Amino acid sequence: MKKNFKTILLIGAIVVAIVVSCDKDTESRAKKASKEACECMKKNTQKYCEDELNKKYFITQTFIDEFNKVNDCGIKLYKKN
């Protein structure tokens, strides 16, 4: 019984570590994407820049939230329904 409990705790710790790692990775990707989007909008259309973001990045709600938090050139992402 103790062995099963330890296994469950180990699996839980691994899951938590993966989630934390993914959140930090999403944050850094969103920061990079924000800078790229600002540069893109200086030279291209909004549609082109949206297409480029969608090609390069897996867009999740967390990504959108992080992108909007760090963006400093007036671009806001919204989830399409």
Secondary structure, 3 states (H helix, E strand, C coil): CHHHHHHHHHHHHHHHHHHHHHHHHHHHHHHHHHHHHHHHHHHCCHHHHHHHHHHHCCCCHHHHHHHHHHCCCCCCCCCCC
